Amino acid sequence: MTSTNDGSLAEALKELLNPSKLNHHIACVVRHDDSCQKDGPRTALLHVRFKEDEPQVEALAEFLWGQCMYYALPRRRRLKFKKALDEDFAVLAQVHQAVRDAFIDFNEKHPSRASELGEVLAYCVVQHHLSAPQVAAKMALKTSSNMPVHGLDGIHATFENGALTIYFLESKLSRSANDGVKDYATSAATFLSNRKQYLREYEIVSDLGHLDSLEGEAREAALDYFDILGQPRLPRRERFIGVICYSEGKHFANKIPVSDGPVDVHEKHFAGNYRAEHGHHQGAARKHIEDQGCDTAKSILFFVAVPDVNALREMFYQAMGVPHAPAEPEPVKEPETQL
């Protein structure tokens, strides 16, 4: 492997990044790389943006549905659609239908795993905050009849500081931050303990991911870097990303009176109260990750606060054109402990 090939790979991965205006819909009050992170794991606090005093949940749902056009379609198919759109704008209806059918088909086959909202959100968060593109369209793979439905929620990668960094994504929709990060830690530990599934994820990227749309030196370098058995000495980092979207009842309910002053005062009021939760959320993450025997230095957590996760999920499917979100059984929860 030459430095020339490494440079080609770095540039090619940047080209896989898709347009996204996540910051128009989700604000960040604590970054994952802020100096306040201390003992880790690196923990970011995000929340749905406000329009004066109202959290813009419906606008977020509509944005996430629009991002599904990038999230769900393999890059080769997306590029083919783009070329056809340049010739005939009516092809747009086919694109919408193809993505919508992928979600509906998956939900019909696997009604107990209707968690795509979280997966799309995780895709957007990692693209925006880590500048790491998706390297396998997991939704397209999950709807294939011969592909296993289980596995990671996403795989992203970027080439930085002389090595390929691979991000393994787990998304959680949860009634609380603590429940969500506990589920994340369990999922990460389960993945790490299953070498067959671990190798399968690398195989998926090499055989069925977006790398097939790369060319020349970039494609050669990418295939080498994702060949962890054949090229074990190439420099790689692995990081485990948890995107926990949860219902933050307390702080969204803590409102201040509407006035004719600055329109962003309500969002700033929420952000100030929410920022104070960073130590609590980070401590909960550290406890659950360590309880599972995992390394907190290799985990990065993004908490995304919304007033009601179930309402966001319902609006997401309405934006898709599905009147009601598919039923999602409530898991049996242990009593939540105060950390």
ABEGO torsion letter per residue (X at the ends): XBAAAAAAAAAAAAAABBBBBAAAABBBABBAABAAAEAOBBBBBBBBBBBEABBBAAAAAAAAAAAAAAAABBAAAAAAAAAAAAABAAAAAAAAAAAAAAAAAAAAABAAABAAAAAAAAAAAAAAAAGBBBABBAAAAAABAABBABEBABBBBBBBGGBBBBBBBBBBBBABAAAAAAAAAAAAAAAAABAAAAAAAAAAAAAABAAAABBEAAAAAAAAAABAAABAABBBBBBBBBBBBBBBAAAAABBBBBBABBAAAAAAAAAAAAAAAAAAAAAAAAAAAAAAGBBAAABBBBBBBBABAAAAAAAAAAAAGBABBBBBBBBBBBBBBBX
